[in-house]
Amino acid sequence: MYRLYCETRHKEQAVTIASSTVYCELFRTEVNLDFHNPSKDRCDFCVSFENLSLGEKEKQKQLYNDHHRNKARVQEKKIKDKEESRSIKNKR
């Protein structure tokens, strides 16, 4: 958002542009919003499912469950592949 602010101010030919620190502080105090990095990266499917109404969630429940089963299989495969890679490195 700060980048967009700077671009807008530049297009307006503004003389001064607030520093990113000042910009973030104003957002925290004046607008009561804060900037943070999410603790986990979530896929679009999971986020969109969470935002559905209860009726829509019931319709999509099977797809959501399939999605999570697939996610678990992929994570298991990733762990297995990492272990195999380590064992191959150790044999060299």
C-alpha positions, -999 to +999 in steps of 0.1 A: +000+000+000+029+023+007+041+018-028+007+028-042+007+059-019+041+069-033+030+064-069-002+084-063+018+112-047+043+112-075+015+114-101+000+143-082+034+159-083+035+163-046+065+179-031+067+157+000+061+120+005+059+105+040+084+078+049+072+043+052+075+045+090+054+076+092+029+061+067+025+029+088+023+048+121-005+070+107-024+039+096-021+024+130-031+055+150-055+074+126-071+047+106-068+020+133-053-006+108-021-025+112+003-042+088+015-077+095+026-108+077+002-137+080+016-166+101+006-191+075+002-190+038-033-203+029-045-213-005-073-195-023-096-225-021-095-227+017-099-189+021-129-188-003-145-218+015-142-200+049-160-170+034-190-190+021-224-189+037-235-220+057-257-232+029-229-229+003-205-246+027-228-276+029-228-278-010-190-275-012-182-297+019-172-328-002-148-307-024-133-292+007-128-326+024-112-339-008-089-309-009-077-315+026-071-352+020-051-343-010-032-317+010-023-343+036-011-368+009+011-341-006+026-332+028+033-369+035+050-372+001+071-341+007+083-355+041+091-389+024+110-372-004+130-351+020+140-382+040+150-400+008+170-370-003+188-370+031+196-407+030+210-403-006+232-374+006+245-394+035+255-424+013+278-402-008 
